[in-house]
């Protein structure tokens, strides 16, 4: 009995290996792109949170001045502003104000179950540090609120500046 061989075109082993390598490289590229996309999403999320926390820090500092205005002796000069705003301080929505010698000594913010960021020990620790610096002159202070964060090999910071004037 004689064997008949098919002359129909077929894939050889080398062609099959080459096509599998090309498909593997394509899938590797897609998975690398997906991983990069996740890293960028985390960075953008943390940048957005830090921008909002920085704006909140300035609003809280402004609120300090506004509440002082309602007192019996409101701020009317730069010396009054300097007394209210020290060189580097932290502030949160609970009214906690503390001064620090440098940014590295500032504690991390915690987030509570209601989603509020504060320095109280209640809540979950976050990668965010927020501090406000001030440079007071005649009848105004230049306030700078910096929010810095570092997590999972990524770090960033966001700074917002605002002038705050003494009441006349």
N, CA, C and O of each residue as an XYZ file, in Angstrom:
672
protein
N       0.831     -1.156      0.000
C       0.000      0.000      0.000
C       0.890      1.238      0.000
O       1.840      1.352      0.774
N       0.561      2.118     -0.857
C       1.326      3.343     -1.002
C       0.639      4.488     -0.246
O      -0.584      4.628     -0.262
N       1.477      5.300      0.417
C       0.905      6.458      1.143
C       0.826      7.646      0.226
O       1.720      7.904     -0.581
N      -0.265      8.365      0.368
C      -0.429      9.595     -0.409
C      -0.188     10.782      0.528
O      -0.738     10.840      1.628
N       0.626     11.708      0.082
C       0.882     12.915      0.841
C       0.049     14.039      0.251
O      -0.089     14.177     -0.965
N      -0.489     14.823      1.139
C      -1.314     15.946      0.702
C      -0.420     17.076      0.237
O       0.575     17.397      0.887
N      -0.757     17.651     -0.835
C       0.002     18.801     -1.340
C      -0.681     20.111     -0.996
O      -0.293     21.166     -1.498
N      -1.702     20.052     -0.137
C      -2.400     21.270      0.283
C      -1.466     22.091      1.162
O      -0.696     21.536      1.947
N      -1.535     23.425      1.028
C      -0.650     24.258      1.843
C      -1.008     24.128      3.323
O      -2.183     24.058      3.684
N       0.005     24.097      4.159
C      -0.186     23.986      5.605
C       0.886     24.819      6.297
O       1.851     25.255      5.671
N       0.699     25.035      7.610
C       1.676     25.799      8.385
C       2.783     24.874      8.838
O       2.549     23.746      9.273
N       3.987     25.382      8.725
C       5.109     24.612      9.256
C       5.299     25.012     10.719
O       4.698     25.977     11.191
N       6.114     24.286     11.405
C       6.357     24.558     12.820
C       6.999     25.936     12.998
O       6.671     26.638     13.955
N       7.878     26.327     12.129
C       8.549     27.629     12.219
C       7.541     28.754     12.022
O       7.578     29.745     12.751
N       6.649     28.619     11.057
C       5.634     29.641     10.829
C       4.720     29.769     12.044
O       4.326     30.870     12.427
N       4.395     28.639     12.636
C       3.535     28.646     13.822
C       4.227     29.351     14.992
O       3.590     30.137     15.692
N       5.520     29.084     15.216
C       6.269     29.733     16.297
C       6.397     31.236     16.064
O       6.266     32.024     17.000
N       6.651     31.633     14.824
C       6.767     33.064     14.503
C       5.437     33.772     14.768
O       5.422     34.853     15.358
N       4.334     33.180     14.342
C       3.036     33.816     14.557
C       2.696     33.885     16.050
O       2.112     34.869     16.503
N       3.056     32.854     16.817
C       2.822     32.900     18.259
C       3.682     33.976     18.926
O       3.220     34.632     19.861
N       4.906     34.169     18.471
C       5.775     35.214     19.019
C       5.203     36.593     18.728
O       5.219     37.465     19.598
N       4.698     36.802     17.519
C       4.112     38.099     17.162
C       2.878     38.377     18.022
O       2.708     39.491     18.519
N       2.028     37.386     18.198
C       0.835     37.558     19.033
C       1.240     37.816     20.493
O       0.628     38.648     21.163
N       2.260     37.114     20.985
C       2.745     37.314     22.355
C       3.278     38.714     22.573
O       3.001     39.330     23.602
N       4.043     39.227     21.612
C       4.578     40.591     21.723
C       3.432     41.600     21.718
O       3.472     42.584     22.456
N       2.424     41.366     20.900
C       1.262     42.255     20.874
C       0.518     42.254     22.198
O       0.130     43.314     22.689
N       0.313     41.077     22.786
C      -0.364     40.986     24.077
C       0.470     41.616     25.192
O      -0.079     42.229     26.108
N       1.790     41.468     25.118
C       2.671     42.088     26.096
C       2.560     43.608     26.022
O       2.536     44.282     27.052
N       2.495     44.141     24.825
C       2.330     45.586     24.650
C       1.011     46.086     25.222
O       0.959     47.142     25.852
N      -0.056     45.322     24.999
C      -1.369     45.705     25.527
C      -1.370     45.667     27.050
O      -1.903     46.576     27.687
N      -0.779     44.626     27.646
C      -0.751     44.541     29.109
C       0.127     45.640     29.710
O      -0.186     46.166     30.778
N       1.218     45.987     29.036
C       2.070     47.081     29.493
C       1.317     48.404     29.437
O       1.435     49.228     30.345
N       0.557     48.605     28.393
C      -0.249     49.820     28.256
C      -1.311     49.890     29.351
O      -1.562     50.964     29.898
N      -1.933     48.767     29.672
C      -2.945     48.735     30.732
C      -2.315     49.069     32.082
O      -2.899     49.824     32.860
N      -1.141     48.524     32.371
C      -0.458     48.810     33.636
C      -0.078     50.285     33.723
O      -0.229     50.901     34.778
N       0.413     50.854     32.626
C       0.759     52.277     32.597
C      -0.487     53.127     32.813
O      -0.431     54.142     33.507
N      -1.599     52.727     32.230
C      -2.846     53.449     32.391
C      -3.286     53.466     33.851
O      -3.767     54.490     34.336
N      -3.131     52.355     34.551
C      -3.492     52.291     35.976
C      -2.606     53.218     36.796
O      -3.101     53.913     37.683
N      -1.296     53.243     36.514
C      -0.380     54.145     37.231
C      -0.759     55.600     37.001
O      -0.759     56.396     37.940
N      -1.078     55.950     35.777
C      -1.461     57.330     35.454
C      -2.769     57.691     36.156
O      -2.922     58.817     36.629
N      -3.705     56.761     36.230
C      -4.966     57.030     36.925
C      -4.724     57.300     38.410
O      -5.332     58.215     38.964
N      -3.858     56.535     39.067
C      -3.544     56.779     40.469
C      -2.866     58.131     40.649
O      -3.171     58.863     41.591
N      -1.942     58.464     39.744
C      -1.260     59.758     39.832
C      -2.264     60.891     39.658
O      -2.233     61.859     40.418
N      -3.143     60.790     38.683
C      -4.148     61.834     38.457
C      -5.103     61.945     39.640
O      -5.473     63.050     40.037
N      -5.506     60.806     40.207
C      -6.392     60.823     41.371
C      -5.730     61.546     42.541
O      -6.350     62.396     43.181
N      -4.469     61.208     42.821
C      -3.760     61.860     43.920
C      -3.508     63.339     43.633
O      -3.539     64.157     44.552
N      -3.261     63.692     42.379
C      -3.076     65.101     42.026
C      -4.364     65.887     42.234
O      -4.332     67.015     42.725
N      -5.483     65.304     41.869
C      -6.771     65.972     42.049
C      -7.100     66.137     43.535
O      -7.561     67.200     43.953
N      -6.866     65.101     44.326
C      -7.102     65.195     45.764
C      -6.199     66.255     46.379
O      -6.651     67.046     47.207
N      -4.925     66.280     45.986
C      -3.997     67.259     46.564
C      -4.375     68.682     46.158
O      -4.201     69.607     46.952
N      -4.882     68.880     44.954
C      -5.327     70.224     44.543
C      -6.495     70.688     45.401
O      -6.541     71.843     45.822
N      -7.435     69.789     45.659
C      -8.587     70.150     46.491
C      -8.167     70.392     47.945
O      -8.674     71.309     48.592
N      -7.248     69.579     48.457
C      -6.780     69.770     49.829
C      -6.010     71.086     49.977
O      -6.109     71.748     51.010
N      -5.249     71.463     48.956
C      -4.510     72.730     49.001
C      -5.484     73.910     49.002
O      -5.310     74.855     49.771
N      -6.489     73.859     48.158
C      -7.490     74.933     48.126
C      -8.225     75.004     49.463
O      -8.493     76.092     49.972
N      -8.550     73.837     50.030
C      -9.218     73.802     51.327
C      -8.331     74.426     52.404
O      -8.827     75.135     53.279
N      -7.018     74.165     52.345
C      -6.093     74.736     53.321
C      -6.116     76.252     53.305
O      -6.110     76.888     54.359
N      -6.143     76.838     52.105
C      -6.224     78.305     52.014
C      -7.561     78.818     52.525
O      -7.617     79.852     53.190
N      -8.636     78.102     52.219
C      -9.958     78.512     52.699
C     -10.019     78.453     54.224
O     -10.623     79.325     54.849
N      -9.405     77.443     54.825
C      -9.382     77.341     56.286
C      -8.566     78.472     56.901
O      -8.941     79.010     57.943
N      -7.452     78.837     56.264
C      -6.640     79.957     56.750
C      -7.411     81.271     56.600
O      -7.357     82.126     57.485
N      -8.112     81.431     55.507
C      -8.936     82.623     55.296
C     -10.050     82.681     56.339
O     -10.392     83.757     56.829
N     -10.608     81.534     56.672
C     -11.655     81.455     57.685
C     -11.132     81.898     59.049
O     -11.870     82.494     59.834
N      -9.867     81.608     59.330
C      -9.252     82.063     60.577
C      -9.289     83.576     60.670
O      -9.653     84.136     61.705
N      -8.909     84.237     59.583
C      -8.937     85.698     59.557
C     -10.363     86.213     59.668
O     -10.614     87.188     60.376
N     -11.292     85.577     58.983
C     -12.681     86.026     59.009
C     -13.299     85.863     60.396
O     -14.043     86.731     60.853
N     -12.996     84.766     61.056
C     -13.501     84.584     62.422
C     -12.881     85.592     63.372
O     -13.532     86.042     64.314
N     -11.619     85.953     63.129
C     -10.966     86.973     63.935
C     -11.641     88.325     63.729
O     -11.716     89.125     64.661
N     -12.126     88.586     62.532
C     -12.785     89.850     62.229
C     -14.034     90.026     63.085
O     -14.392     91.149     63.440
N     -14.692     88.929     63.415
C     -15.896     88.991     64.237
C     -15.571     89.178     65.720
O     -16.469     89.405     66.531
N     -14.290     89.084     66.070
C     -13.912     89.227     67.473
C     -13.913     90.696     67.872
O     -14.169     91.573     67.046
N     -13.624     90.959     69.146
C     -13.658     92.336     69.648
C     -12.498     93.173     69.137
O     -12.602     94.399     69.104
N     -11.384     92.542     68.732
C     -10.234     93.296     68.211
C      -9.773     92.675     66.893
O      -8.821     91.896     66.879
N     -10.437     93.011     65.786
C     -10.082     92.395     64.501
C      -8.705     92.810     64.006
O      -8.140     93.809     64.452
N      -8.182     92.030     63.084
C      -6.871     92.289     62.485
C      -6.927     93.589     61.691
O      -7.787     93.762     60.828
N      -6.002     94.500     61.990
C      -5.951     95.755     61.235
C      -4.551     96.095     60.758
O      -4.361     97.135     60.127
N      -3.560     95.248     61.039
C      -2.190     95.552     60.618
C      -1.438     94.262     60.319
O      -1.919     93.160     60.583
N      -0.240     94.434     59.757
C       0.554     93.252     59.430
C       1.022     92.543     60.692
O       1.179     91.322     60.687
N       1.251     93.291     61.785
C       1.681     92.620     63.020
C       0.568     91.727     63.553
O       0.839     90.676     64.133
N      -0.689     92.144     63.359
C      -1.811     91.290     63.767
C      -1.863     90.042     62.896
O      -2.119     88.944     63.389
N      -1.619     90.214     61.601
C      -1.604     89.063     60.699
C      -0.470     88.112     61.052
O      -0.650     86.895     61.060
N       0.698     88.675     61.344
C       1.844     87.831     61.696
C       1.566     87.051     62.969
O       2.027     85.919     63.118
N       0.809     87.651     63.896
C       0.457     86.946     65.117
C      -0.498     85.798     64.846
O      -0.479     84.783     65.544
N      -1.331     85.962     63.833
C      -2.304     84.927     63.496
C      -1.665     83.812     62.665
O      -1.957     82.632     62.860
N      -0.794     84.200     61.741
C      -0.177     83.221     60.844
C       1.311     83.134     61.127
O       2.055     84.090     60.906
N       1.733     81.986     61.614
C       3.154     81.752     61.834
C       3.793     81.314     60.520
O       3.097     81.121     59.523
N       5.102     81.158     60.515
C       5.814     80.839     59.279
C       5.329     79.557     58.609
O       5.069     79.560     57.406
N       5.203     78.475     59.348
C       4.761     77.207     58.775
C       3.794     76.575     59.767
O       4.156     76.294     60.910
N       2.568     76.354     59.321
C       1.575     75.789     60.226
C       0.654     74.847     59.471
O       0.587     74.860     58.242
N      -0.053     74.029     60.238
C      -1.073     73.150     59.672
C      -2.417     73.577     60.228
O      -2.509     74.149     61.315
N      -3.454     73.288     59.460
C      -4.801     73.650     59.873
C      -5.759     72.628     59.276
O      -5.553     72.161     58.156
N      -6.801     72.280     60.018
C      -7.814     71.394     59.455
C      -9.200     71.923     59.795
O      -9.329     72.898     60.536
N     -10.224     71.294     59.264
C     -11.581     71.803     59.405
C     -12.096     71.727     60.839
O     -13.112     72.342     61.160
N     -11.414     70.985     61.698
C     -11.809     70.908     63.099
C     -11.308     72.108     63.892
O     -11.636     72.251     65.070
N     -10.519     72.969     63.259
C      -9.972     74.137     63.938
C      -8.631     73.885     64.583
O      -8.131     74.743     65.311
N      -8.031     72.729     64.338
C      -6.711     72.418     64.889
C      -5.644     73.194     64.132
O      -5.567     73.122     62.905
N      -4.818     73.940     64.871
C      -3.729     74.710     64.276
C      -2.463     74.396     65.061
O      -2.440     74.515     66.286
N      -1.418     73.997     64.359
C      -0.134     73.705     64.992
C       0.970     74.262     64.113
O       0.846     74.293     62.889
N       2.038     74.697     64.737
C       3.189     75.182     63.990
C       4.267     74.102     63.968
O       4.360     73.274     64.874
N       5.077     74.131     62.911
C       6.143     73.143     62.739
C       7.397     73.837     62.238
O       7.342     74.930     61.674
N       8.518     73.184     62.456
C       9.802     73.761     62.052
C      10.096     73.557     60.569
O      10.832     74.343     59.973
N       9.530     72.512     59.967
C       9.790     72.252     58.554
C       8.790     71.277     57.985
O       8.072     70.612     58.732
N       8.733     71.185     56.660
C       7.766     70.287     56.014
C       7.928     68.821     56.383
O       6.939     68.089     56.429
N       9.153     68.375     56.647
C       9.371     66.967     56.955
C       8.767     66.572     58.293
O       8.499     65.390     58.511
N       8.544     67.516     59.194
C       7.982     67.190     60.506
C       6.448     67.246     60.531
O       5.838     66.916     61.548
N       5.827     67.657     59.431
C       4.364     67.748     59.359
C       3.782     66.331     59.294
O       4.272     65.500     58.531
N       2.746     66.051     60.087
C       2.149     64.704     60.071
C       1.287     64.475     58.826
O       0.920     65.420     58.127
N       0.976     63.223     58.566
C       0.099     62.869     57.457
C      -1.351     63.126     57.844
O      -1.725     62.999     59.010
N      -2.149     63.484     56.870
C      -3.581     63.642     57.091
C      -4.237     62.272     57.209
O      -3.778     61.302     56.606
N      -5.301     62.198     57.983
C      -6.118     60.993     58.094
C      -7.480     61.284     57.481
O      -7.936     62.427     57.491
N      -8.123     60.263     56.954
C      -9.466     60.425     56.412
C     -10.426     59.608     57.268
O     -10.194     58.428     57.532
N     -11.513     60.258     57.698
C     -12.465     59.548     58.557
C     -13.542     58.860     57.721
O     -13.521     58.925     56.492
N     -14.470     58.210     58.389
C     -15.499     57.432     57.692
C     -16.459     58.316     56.892
O     -17.147     57.827     55.996
N     -16.509     59.610     57.209
C     -17.364     60.542     56.462
C     -16.644     61.166     55.272
O     -17.252     61.920     54.513
N     -15.355     60.863     55.097
C     -14.594     61.387     53.970
C     -13.905     62.705     54.250
O     -13.451     63.365     53.316
N     -13.812     63.114     55.524
C     -13.153     64.365     55.874
C     -11.697     64.105     56.236
O     -11.377     63.147     56.940
N     -10.820     64.979     55.742
C      -9.395     64.876     56.035
C      -9.091     65.745     57.258
O      -9.511     66.900     57.330
N      -8.360     65.180     58.211
C      -7.961     65.939     59.395
C      -6.702     65.316     59.982
O      -6.217     64.290     59.506
N      -6.185     65.955     61.023
C      -5.006     65.444     61.711
C      -5.376     64.644     62.947
O      -4.494     64.213     63.689
N      -6.674     64.439     63.181
C      -7.088     63.664     64.354
C      -6.653     62.214     64.170
O      -6.565     61.728     63.042
N      -6.381     61.521     65.281
C      -5.916     60.133     65.169
C      -6.992     59.166     64.691
O      -6.697     58.018     64.360
N      -8.237     59.629     64.654
C      -9.335     58.779     64.193
C      -9.331     58.759     62.671
O      -9.232     59.810     62.038
N      -9.436     57.596     62.090
C      -9.490     57.485     60.637
C      -8.318     56.718     60.065
O      -7.459     56.210     60.785
N      -8.314     56.653     58.760
C      -7.293     55.919     58.026
C      -6.200     56.878     57.572
O      -6.489     57.968     57.078
N      -4.970     56.479     57.736
C      -3.842     57.312     57.310
C      -3.827     57.433     55.790
O      -4.146     56.483     55.075
N      -3.453     58.610     55.311
C      -3.357     58.867     53.872
C      -1.908     59.226     53.522
O      -1.103     59.466     54.421
N      -1.572     59.266     52.247
C      -0.205     59.649     51.867
C      -0.015     61.163     51.759
O       1.027     61.619     51.288
N      -1.008     61.949     52.189
C      -0.980     63.397     51.991
C      -0.510     64.140     53.230
O      -0.920     63.834     54.350
N       0.368     65.135     53.007
C       0.790     66.086     54.030
C       0.387     67.472     53.533
O       0.612     67.804     52.369
N      -0.205     68.279     54.408
C      -0.593     69.635     54.017
C      -0.047     70.619     55.034
O      -0.180     70.417     56.241
N       0.570     71.688     54.540
C       1.035     72.746     55.422
C       0.901     74.078     54.707
O       0.880     74.156     53.478
N       0.810     75.125     55.521
C       0.649     76.481     55.002
C       1.841     77.294     55.475
O       2.227     77.221     56.642
N       2.423     78.069     54.567
C       3.486     78.995     54.936
C       2.982     80.409     54.703
O       2.103     80.641     53.873
N       3.546     81.345     55.443
C       3.113     82.734     55.302
C       4.309     83.666     55.257
O       5.329     83.441     55.908
N       4.153     84.717     54.471
C       5.116     85.814     54.409
C       4.303     87.093     54.549
O       3.628     87.521     53.613
N       4.377     87.698     55.734
C       3.560     88.878     56.006
C       4.340     90.156     55.751
O       5.519     90.262     56.087
N       3.659     91.125     55.150
C       4.200     92.451     54.853
C       3.191     93.472     55.357
O       2.288     93.114     56.114
N       3.315     94.693     54.972
C       2.481     95.800     55.460
C       1.105     95.360     55.972
O       0.962     95.062     57.158
N       0.115     95.316     55.120
C      -1.235     94.947     55.546
C      -1.727     93.670     54.887
O      -2.932     93.458     54.748
N      -0.806     92.832     54.488
C      -1.222     91.583     53.848
C      -0.204     90.482     54.128
O       0.933     90.733     54.525
N      -0.661     89.262     53.906
C       0.210     88.081     53.997
C       0.059     87.294     52.702
O      -1.043     87.164     52.169
N       1.158     86.779     52.210
C       1.130     85.842     51.099
C       1.118     84.451     51.711
O       2.093     84.021     52.328
N       0.002     83.753     51.531
C      -0.128     82.400     52.059
C       0.119     81.405     50.937
O      -0.377     81.576     49.824
N       0.878     80.378     51.232
C       1.126     79.290     50.293
C       0.752     77.990     50.981
O       1.283     77.661     52.042
N      -0.158     77.260     50.375
C      -0.550     75.959     50.909
C       0.041     74.885     50.006
O      -0.185     74.880     48.796
N       0.790     73.989     50.600
C       1.442     72.913     49.863
C       0.882     71.576     50.341
O       0.801     71.316     51.541
N       0.501     70.743     49.391
C       0.098     69.375     49.695
C       1.068     68.464     48.961
O       1.170     68.505     47.735
N       1.773     67.650     49.715
C       2.733     66.706     49.132
C       2.260     65.289     49.428
O       1.647     65.032     50.464
N       2.546     64.384     48.519
C       2.160     62.990     48.710
C       3.186     62.071     48.092
O       3.864     62.425     47.128
N       3.289     60.881     48.662
C       4.181     59.862     48.135
C       3.567     58.504     48.428
O       3.281     58.179     49.580
N       3.367     57.713     47.381
C       2.776     56.393     47.540
C       3.159     55.510     46.366
O       3.205     55.974     45.227
N       3.427     54.271     46.631
C       3.696     53.256     45.618
C       4.670     53.719     44.530
O       4.422     53.526     43.340
N       5.759     54.320     44.944
C       6.773     54.747     43.993
C       6.457     56.036     43.261
O       7.258     56.485     42.441
N       5.323     56.637     43.532
C       4.962     57.905     42.907
C       4.950     58.986     43.974
O       4.584     58.735     45.122
N       5.351     60.181     43.591
C       5.265     61.309     44.513
C       4.877     62.544     43.722
O       5.071     62.622     42.509
N       4.336     63.484     44.429
C       3.938     64.727     43.791
C       3.620     65.766     44.842
O       3.532     65.459     46.031
N       3.450     66.978     44.401
C       3.052     68.052     45.306
C       2.245     69.070     44.511
O       2.345     69.167     43.288
N       1.455     69.813     45.245
C       0.608     70.837     44.638
C       0.663     72.049     45.546
O       0.531     71.919     46.763
N       0.856     73.222     44.972
C       0.965     74.451     45.760
C      -0.017     75.482     45.236
O      -0.156     75.675     44.029
N      -0.700     76.146     46.175
C      -1.643     77.204     45.853
C      -1.241     78.428     46.669
O      -0.928     78.310     47.854
N      -1.248     79.590     46.047
C      -0.882     80.841     46.718
C      -2.065     81.791     46.723
O      -2.887     81.793     45.807
N      -2.136     82.603     47.778
C      -3.203     83.598     47.875
C      -2.752     84.732     48.777
O      -2.035     84.522     49.755
N      -3.178     85.921     48.437
C      -2.925     87.079     49.301
C      -4.095     87.215     50.261
O      -5.256     87.053     49.886
N      -3.761     87.515     51.500
C      -4.759     87.715     52.530
C      -4.501     89.071     53.152
O      -3.403     89.328     53.647
N      -5.488     89.933     53.134
C      -5.325     91.307     53.586
C      -5.916     91.508     54.976
O      -6.875     90.837     55.359
N      -5.331     92.440     55.725
C      -5.869     92.792     57.033
C      -7.133     93.625     56.846
O      -7.260     94.383     55.884
N      -8.058     93.469     57.780
C      -9.284     94.261     57.738
C      -8.977     95.694     58.141
O      -8.168     95.923     59.041
N      -9.602     96.647     57.497
C      -9.393     98.075     57.858
C     -10.662     98.650     58.398
O     -10.703     99.826     58.758
